[in-house]
Amino acid sequence: MTAASARDVAGIVAAHADTPVEQLRPNTRLWHDLRLAGDDFGDVIEELHRAYGVTLRGGLEEYCRTEADLSWAFLWWPFASWTFKREKRYRDLTIAELATAARSGVQVG
């Protein structure tokens, strides 16, 4: 594993979020700001794990919507708009936190 810079981590996040890396800041949150969820969120963590040993503390569902949540919401949206009025609170996860974890190879979150 090589040492990670904040820019390296931001590049990985930007690729999965389909966002220019120049628009990302250290305090950019994966779910709350970029709406990374499900497989895309998981792919970011997996790529950071392979490259820098980053692991996520807790389950994916603590940080963002899962694919099952996204599929259910999409299918039932016309019939159950009330499901969107009670948004679950997800834990913040920033690019800065990911970069720190990538440099030290520890759990994040």
C-alpha positions in Angstrom: 0.0 0.0 0.0 1.2 3.5 -0.8 0.6 6.7 1.2 -2.6 8.5 0.3 -3.1 12.2 -0.1 -6.4 14.0 0.3 -6.3 14.6 -3.5 -6.0 10.8 -4.2 -9.0 10.1 -2.0 -11.0 13.0 -3.5 -10.2 11.5 -7.0 -11.6 8.2 -6.0 -14.8 9.8 -4.6 -15.1 12.1 -7.6 -15.0 9.2 -10.0 -17.8 7.3 -8.3 -19.9 10.5 -7.7 -19.5 11.6 -11.3 -18.3 15.0 -10.0 -15.2 17.0 -11.0 -12.6 16.6 -8.3 -12.1 20.4 -8.3 -15.6 20.8 -6.8 -14.9 18.6 -3.8 -13.7 20.0 -0.5 -12.3 18.2 2.6 -15.6 18.7 4.4 -17.7 17.3 1.5 -19.9 14.5 2.8 -20.5 11.4 0.7 -24.2 11.0 1.4 -25.4 14.4 2.5 -23.6 16.4 -0.1 -22.9 14.1 -3.0 -25.8 11.6 -2.5 -23.5 8.7 -2.9 -25.5 5.6 -1.8 -25.8 1.9 -2.2 -23.3 0.3 -4.5 -21.6 3.6 -5.4 -20.9 4.3 -1.8 -19.8 0.8 -1.2 -17.5 0.9 -4.3 -15.7 4.0 -2.9 -15.0 2.2 0.4 -13.9 -1.0 -1.3 -11.5 0.9 -3.6 -10.1 2.8 -0.6 -9.7 -0.5 1.2 -7.8 -2.1 -1.6 -5.6 0.9 -2.1 -5.0 2.1 1.4 -6.5 -0.4 3.9 -9.5 1.8 4.8 -12.4 0.0 6.5 -15.8 1.4 7.5 -16.8 1.3 11.2 -20.4 0.1 11.3 -22.6 -1.0 8.4 -23.2 0.7 5.2 -26.8 1.4 6.2 -25.5 3.7 8.9 -24.0 6.1 6.3 -26.4 6.1 3.3 -29.3 4.4 1.7 -28.7 0.9 0.6 -29.6 -0.5 -2.9 -32.6 -2.2 -1.4 -33.8 1.1 0.1 -33.2 2.9 -3.2 -35.1 0.2 -5.2 -38.1 0.2 -2.8 -38.3 3.9 -2.7 -38.2 4.1 -6.5 -40.8 1.5 -7.1 -43.3 2.8 -4.4 -42.7 6.5 -4.8 -45.9 7.3 -6.7 -48.0 5.4 -4.1 -46.2 6.2 -0.9 -44.7 9.7 -1.0 -45.0 9.7 2.8 -41.9 7.5 2.9 -39.7 10.5 1.9 -41.1 12.8 4.6 -39.4 10.8 7.3 -35.8 10.8 6.1 -33.5 8.5 8.2 -30.5 10.3 9.7 -27.3 9.0 8.3 -23.8 9.4 9.9 -21.6 12.0 8.2 -18.5 10.7 6.3 -16.3 13.4 4.8 -13.4 13.3 2.3 -11.1 14.5 5.1 -12.1 11.6 7.3 -11.4 9.2 4.5 -8.1 10.8 3.7 -7.0 10.5 7.4 -8.0 6.9 7.5 -6.2 6.2 4.2 -3.0 7.8 5.6 -3.1 5.8 8.8 -4.9 2.6 7.6 -7.5 2.7 10.3 -11.3 2.4 10.5 -13.3 5.4 9.5 -16.6 6.6 10.9 
